Amino acid sequence: MRAPAKYRGRTMKAAQQRKGSTVAHHISPAEKQRRQDSVAAAIHSAWLEGAEVSQETQDDMQEYVEGGITVEEGLARLRERIDRHVRERRNTVA
């Protein structure tokens, strides 16, 4: 995969930071399996606690497993969804 023209000539890390997100590149099969196991354990743990993991969050987790986003990006997305949910609840209750 070739970087867009505006990012050529810079280091990939600098280009990714400028773009505002990190694009994970090829991860090894072992890393992908490790990530899949971690995600499965997290979902199972939530289930044991009586929580449900939304489809949006599961989709983000799968994107992480495949190397499309970092843990930090996934957590940022989750925090945004939680914040949005809290704001919506406050508007409904008030």
TIRO-817896 format. One record per residue: residue in three letters; x negated, y, z of N, C-alpha, C in turn. Coordinates in nm, 3 decimals, always signed. Layout:
residues N
NODE  type      n_x      n_y      n_z     ca_x     ca_y     ca_z      c_x      c_y      c_z
NODE   ala        X        Y        Z        X        Y        Z        X        Y        Z
...
END
This chain:
residues 94
NODE  type      n_x      n_y      n_z     ca_x     ca_y     ca_z      c_x      c_y      c_z
NODE   met   -0.084   -0.117   +0.000   +0.000   +0.000   +0.000   -0.089   +0.123   +0.000
NODE   arg   -0.065   +0.212   -0.092   -0.147   +0.331   -0.104   -0.080   +0.448   -0.031
NODE   ala   -0.160   +0.527   +0.039   -0.107   +0.642   +0.112   -0.052   +0.744   +0.013
NODE   pro   +0.053   +0.817   +0.053   +0.105   +0.924   -0.034   -0.005   +1.025   -0.064
NODE   ala   +0.007   +1.091   -0.176   -0.097   +1.182   -0.224   -0.137   +1.285   -0.119
NODE   lys   -0.041   +1.339   -0.046   -0.075   +1.443   +0.050   -0.159   +1.392   +0.167
NODE   tyr   -0.168   +1.259   +0.185   -0.248   +1.203   +0.293   -0.380   +1.145   +0.246
NODE   arg   -0.403   +1.138   +0.117   -0.527   +1.082   +0.067   -0.644   +1.173   +0.102
NODE   gly   -0.756   +1.111   +0.131   -0.875   +1.188   +0.165   -0.887   +1.213   +0.314
NODE   arg   -0.784   +1.181   +0.392   -0.790   +1.193   +0.537   -0.798   +1.053   +0.594
NODE   thr   -0.834   +1.044   +0.718   -0.830   +0.912   +0.779   -0.685   +0.872   +0.794
NODE   met   -0.658   +0.743   +0.794   -0.520   +0.697   +0.806   -0.460   +0.741   +0.938
NODE   lys   -0.539   +0.739   +1.046   -0.486   +0.780   +1.176   -0.443   +0.926   +1.172
NODE   ala   -0.525   +1.012   +1.115   -0.489   +1.153   +1.104   -0.365   +1.171   +1.019
NODE   ala   -0.356   +1.096   +0.911   -0.239   +1.104   +0.825   -0.114   +1.059   +0.899
NODE   gln   -0.125   +0.953   +0.976   -0.011   +0.904   +1.050   +0.032   +1.003   +1.156
NODE   gln   -0.064   +1.063   +1.226   -0.030   +1.161   +1.328   +0.037   +1.282   +1.266
NODE   arg   -0.012   +1.325   +1.153   +0.046   +1.441   +1.086   +0.188   +1.410   +1.041
NODE   lys   +0.210   +1.291   +0.995   +0.341   +1.250   +0.946   +0.441   +1.241   +1.061
NODE   gly   +0.392   +1.219   +1.183   +0.481   +1.215   +1.298   +0.516   +1.075   +1.344
NODE   ser   +0.466   +0.975   +1.279   +0.489   +0.839   +1.326   +0.371   +0.753   +1.285
NODE   thr   +0.358   +0.645   +1.353   +0.250   +0.553   +1.323   +0.304   +0.437   +1.242
NODE   val   +0.243   +0.412   +1.131   +0.282   +0.298   +1.049   +0.185   +0.186   +1.080
NODE   ala   +0.236   +0.085   +1.144   +0.149   -0.028   +1.176   +0.118   -0.104   +1.047
NODE   his   -0.003   -0.144   +1.038   -0.042   -0.219   +0.919   -0.041   -0.367   +0.949
NODE   his   -0.092   -0.441   +0.862   -0.088   -0.586   +0.870   -0.128   -0.635   +1.008
NODE   ile   -0.037   -0.707   +1.071   -0.070   -0.769   +1.199   -0.087   -0.918   +1.174
NODE   ser   -0.169   -0.978   +1.254   -0.198   -1.120   +1.236   -0.076   -1.204   +1.275
NODE   pro   -0.068   -1.325   +1.222   +0.041   -1.414   +1.262   +0.041   -1.439   +1.413
NODE   ala   -0.076   -1.446   +1.474   -0.084   -1.467   +1.619   -0.026   -1.347   +1.694
NODE   glu   -0.058   -1.226   +1.648   -0.005   -1.106   +1.712   +0.146   -1.098   +1.693
NODE   lys   +0.192   -1.132   +1.574   +0.335   -1.131   +1.548   +0.407   -1.230   +1.641
NODE   gln   +0.350   -1.347   +1.661   +0.409   -1.445   +1.752   +0.408   -1.396   +1.896
NODE   arg   +0.298   -1.334   +1.936   +0.289   -1.278   +2.071   +0.397   -1.174   +2.094
NODE   arg   +0.416   -1.088   +1.994   +0.519   -0.985   +2.004   +0.659   -1.047   +2.009
NODE   gln   +0.681   -1.148   +1.925   +0.812   -1.215   +1.923   +0.841   -1.279   +2.059
NODE   asp   +0.741   -1.343   +2.117   +0.757   -1.404   +2.249   +0.788   -1.299   +2.355
NODE   ser   +0.719   -1.186   +2.349   +0.742   -1.078   +2.446   +0.883   -1.021   +2.434
NODE   val   +0.927   -1.001   +2.312   +1.062   -0.948   +2.288   +1.166   -1.048   +2.337
NODE   ala   +1.147   -1.174   +2.306   +1.242   -1.277   +2.351   +1.249   -1.280   +2.503
NODE   ala   +1.134   -1.269   +2.569   +1.130   -1.270   +2.716   +1.201   -1.147   +2.773
NODE   ala   +1.183   -1.031   +2.709   +1.248   -0.909   +2.755   +1.400   -0.919   +2.741
NODE   ile   +1.446   -0.970   +2.629   +1.590   -0.985   +2.608   +1.647   -1.085   +2.707
NODE   his   +1.577   -1.195   +2.729   +1.623   -1.296   +2.824   +1.627   -1.239   +2.966
NODE   ser   +1.527   -1.162   +3.002   +1.523   -1.100   +3.134   +1.642   -1.006   +3.152
NODE   ala   +1.671   -0.926   +3.050   +1.787   -0.836   +3.057   +1.915   -0.917   +3.075
NODE   trp   +1.927   -1.026   +3.002   +2.045   -1.112   +3.012   +2.059   -1.169   +3.154
NODE   leu   +1.947   -1.213   +3.212   +1.950   -1.267   +3.347   +1.994   -1.162   +3.449
NODE   glu   +1.962   -1.036   +3.421   +2.001   -0.926   +3.509   +2.145   -0.881   +3.485
NODE   gly   +2.210   -0.940   +3.386   +2.348   -0.903   +3.355   +2.362   -0.788   +3.257
NODE   ala   +2.253   -0.749   +3.194   +2.255   -0.640   +3.098   +2.270   -0.693   +2.956
NODE   glu   +2.315   -0.607   +2.869   +2.323   -0.641   +2.727   +2.225   -0.551   +2.651
NODE   val   +2.161   -0.606   +2.552   +2.070   -0.529   +2.468   +2.145   -0.495   +2.340
NODE   ser   +2.158   -0.365   +2.313   +2.234   -0.321   +2.197   +2.171   -0.370   +2.067
NODE   gln   +2.251   -0.373   +1.963   +2.201   -0.415   +1.832   +2.094   -0.318   +1.783
NODE   glu   +2.112   -0.188   +1.810   +2.011   -0.089   +1.771   +1.877   -0.120   +1.836
NODE   thr   +1.881   -0.153   +1.965   +1.758   -0.183   +2.037   +1.697   -0.313   +1.986
NODE   gln   +1.780   -0.413   +1.958   +1.729   -0.538   +1.902   +1.665   -0.514   +1.766
NODE   asp   +1.724   -0.426   +1.687   +1.667   -0.392   +1.556   +1.530   -0.325   +1.573
NODE   asp   +1.521   -0.234   +1.671   +1.392   -0.169   +1.698   +1.289   -0.271   +1.745
NODE   met   +1.332   -0.363   +1.829   +1.241   -0.467   +1.877   +1.189   -0.552   +1.761
NODE   gln   +1.278   -0.584   +1.668   +1.235   -0.663   +1.552   +1.139   -0.584   +1.465
NODE   glu   +1.163   -0.455   +1.451   +1.072   -0.370   +1.374   +0.933   -0.368   +1.441
NODE   tyr   +0.931   -0.367   +1.574   +0.804   -0.375   +1.647   +0.735   -0.509   +1.620
NODE   val   +0.810   -0.618   +1.627   +0.753   -0.751   +1.603   +0.686   -0.755   +1.466
NODE   glu   +0.750   -0.696   +1.368   +0.698   -0.698   +1.231   +0.588   -0.597   +1.206
NODE   gly   +0.558   -0.513   +1.305   +0.450   -0.417   +1.291   +0.492   -0.284   +1.232
NODE   gly   +0.620   -0.259   +1.224   +0.669   -0.135   +1.165   +0.663   -0.015   +1.257
NODE   ile   +0.671   -0.039   +1.389   +0.662   +0.068   +1.487   +0.577   +0.021   +1.604
NODE   thr   +0.532   +0.117   +1.682   +0.456   +0.086   +1.803   +0.552   +0.072   +1.921
NODE   val   +0.501   +0.021   +2.031   +0.581   +0.013   +2.153   +0.627   +0.153   +2.192
NODE   glu   +0.538   +0.250   +2.182   +0.571   +0.387   +2.220   +0.686   +0.442   +2.136
NODE   glu   +0.684   +0.414   +2.006   +0.793   +0.461   +1.920   +0.924   +0.393   +1.955
NODE   gly   +0.918   +0.264   +1.984   +1.038   +0.192   +2.024   +1.096   +0.246   +2.153
NODE   leu   +1.009   +0.274   +2.250   +1.054   +0.330   +2.376   +1.111   +0.471   +2.358
NODE   ala   +1.050   +0.549   +2.271   +1.102   +0.684   +2.244   +1.242   +0.676   +2.184
NODE   arg   +1.264   +0.583   +2.094   +1.397   +0.565   +2.035   +1.497   +0.523   +2.142
NODE   leu   +1.456   +0.432   +2.230   +1.544   +0.385   +2.337   +1.579   +0.500   +2.430
NODE   arg   +1.480   +0.579   +2.469   +1.506   +0.693   +2.557   +1.604   +0.791   +2.493
NODE   glu   +1.588   +0.815   +2.364   +1.679   +0.906   +2.293   +1.821   +0.851   +2.295
NODE   arg   +1.837   +0.722   +2.273   +1.972   +0.663   +2.277   +2.033   +0.674   +2.417
NODE   ile   +1.950   +0.649   +2.518   +1.999   +0.661   +2.656   +2.038   +0.805   +2.685
NODE   asp   +1.954   +0.900   +2.649   +1.985   +1.042   +2.670   +2.114   +1.081   +2.599
NODE   arg   +2.129   +1.034   +2.476   +2.251   +1.065   +2.400   +2.374   +1.007   +2.469
NODE   his   +2.361   +0.884   +2.517   +2.472   +0.818   +2.587   +2.508   +0.895   +2.714
NODE   val   +2.408   +0.937   +2.790   +2.433   +1.012   +2.913   +2.502   +1.145   +2.881
NODE   arg   +2.455   +1.215   +2.778   +2.518   +1.343   +2.739   +2.663   +1.320   +2.699
NODE   glu   +2.688   +1.215   +2.622   +2.826   +1.186   +2.580   +2.914   +1.155   +2.700
NODE   arg   +2.863   +1.079   +2.796   +2.941   +1.046   +2.916   +2.970   +1.170   +2.998
NODE   arg   +2.872   +1.259   +3.010   +2.893   +1.383   +3.086   +3.001   +1.469   +3.020
NODE   asn   +3.000   +1.474   +2.887   +3.101   +1.552   +2.817   +3.240   +1.491   +2.832
NODE   thr   +3.247   +1.360   +2.845   +3.376   +1.291   +2.860   +3.431   +1.309   +3.001
NODE   val   +3.344   +1.304   +3.100   +3.385   +1.311   +3.240   +3.421   +1.454   +3.278
NODE   ala   +3.352   +1.551   +3.227   +3.372   +1.691   +3.266   +3.504   +1.747   +3.228
END
